Amino acid sequence: MFVEMKVRGLALDAVSNMPIIILRDDEDRRSLQIWVGIFEANAIALELEKVPPPRPMTHDLIKNILEAVDARVGKVVVTDLKDNTFFAVLHLQLGDAEYTVDSRPSDAIALALRVGAPIYVDEDVIRKAKSLEVSKEAEPAKADDPEQLREWLQNIKPEDFEKFNKA
């Protein structure tokens, strides 16, 4: 069974310094926190904030390609959690055909926000994720509070990108 969820905010885990996407269902009964990279968090924050980039970013490019070939994203689904790694699938509609494409959840969510597609999470993933705790010091930047998102974006420093770019 799948639960429809919405992005309710972004947070920065004070322990790991990793950004976190916070998803919640409409009744606020269930939530899911997904740790993501700084670039993906930035792409999501820019879309939540409705800040247009001067040139298309990767997720904007994907949206533009899908529109150019008359395909649409029907939904994205967070399908699994294995070894602390989340998995997702894009459901694409092209004519009468439906395609599923493997994706990182952060990319799927960034694309879903750009095209207005619903985000679903498998209930098993929610259960598995209960053991992954968000640091109590993580401060969410609420998706419905533009000022907090703007502040979060303004506080990202160039050296923060270096932390996440090391392989």
N, C-alpha and C positions, 0 to 999 in steps of 0.2 A: 504494500500500500504506500502511496506517495502523499506527502503533505505539501501544500503550496505555501511558500514562504516569500517574504520580502526583505530587502536589505533595510535594516533598521539603523545601521550605523557602522562606523569604523572605529577601531581602538588600536592603541599601541601597547603591546604587552611589555610591561616595565622590566620583566626579567630577561626576556629574549630580545627585546627591541624589535620584534617582528610585528608588522601590522596584522590586524584581525578584522575579518568581515563578520558582522553580526547579522544573522538571519533570524527572523521570527515569523511564526504563523499569525494569521489575522486575529486570533483570540488571545495572543500573547501567552499561550500555555506551553509552547515548545519553542526552543531556540537552538541555534547551532552556531558555533564559532569556528571559523576557518582561518588558519594562519596562512598568509600570502606574502609574496614579495613586495618590496616597496614600489616597484614600477606598476604592478597590477593594482595595488591599493591606490596609487596616484591616478591611474586610469579610471578606476571606479569613483574616486572622490571627485574628479573633474566632471564626470557625467552626472553624479548626484547634485553637484553644485551648478550644473548646466553652464560650465565654462568652455566655450568653444576653443579648440586648439588652433593656432595659426595655420597648421597643415594637418592633414589627417594622421591620427595615431593608428597603431596597428588595429585596434578594435573598430575604429571608424573605417579603415580600409576594408576590413572583412564585411562590415555592414554595406559599404558601397559596392563591393563585388557581388554580394548576394542580391542587392537591388538591381544591379546591372544585368544579371542573368535571370531575373524575376523569380528568385527563390526567397523563402521566408523562414525565419526561425519560429517553429511552432511552440517550442518549450525547451528549457534546459532542465536536466535532472542530475542532482548529486546522487550517484548510484552506489558508492561504496567507500569504505574507510579501511585501509590495510596498512599496517605498520606506520601509523600516524600520518598517512598520506590519503587525501581525499581524491575521489575520482568522479568525473561528470561526463555527461553525454549531451551533445546538441541534437535536437530533432529538427531536421530541415525538410521543408516541403518544396518540391520542384515539380510543377505540373501535378500529375496524379501520383508521382512517386514520393515516398518518404525515405530519407536517409538518416542514419544515426552516425555521429562523428564523435570519437573520443576527444576529450578536452580536459584541461585543468579546470577545476571549479572557478578559479579567479577569472580566467579568460571567458568561460561560459557566462558568468554573472556579468562581467563588463559588457559583453555583447548583448545579453538579455536586456540590460538597462538601456542600451542604445536603440534597440528595436522594439522595446515594449513587450517582450516575450515573458511569459510566466516562468517562475523558478520553482522547481519541485525538489523535495528531498525524500529519499527512501526512509521509511520509519526505522529500518534496521540501522541506518547510518546515525540517526539521532540517538538510538540506544547505545551504539558503540562509542559515540563521541562523549557520552556522559563521563567517561574516565579522563577525557582531556579537559583540564580545568584552565580557564582564563585567569591570569594573574589578578589578584584583588586590586592591584594598583593600576591596572589598565583603565584608562579613561576613554569611554566611547565618545566619538564625535557623531552626534545624532544626525541621521540622514535628513530629518525634518528641521534641523537647526542650521541654516546656511552660515551663520556667524561662526559656529564651532567648526564646521568643515573648512571654512576659509582660514581660520586660525591654524588648524591642523596642517593644511597645505602650506601656509606661510612659514611654519616652523620646521619644515623639512629642509635640512642643510645638505650641501653637496657631499660632505663626508658620510652622511647617512646612506647614500647610494653605494659608497665604497664597501660598507659593511655587508651588503647583500649581493655584491658583484663578485665576491671571491669564491672560487670553486675549489 
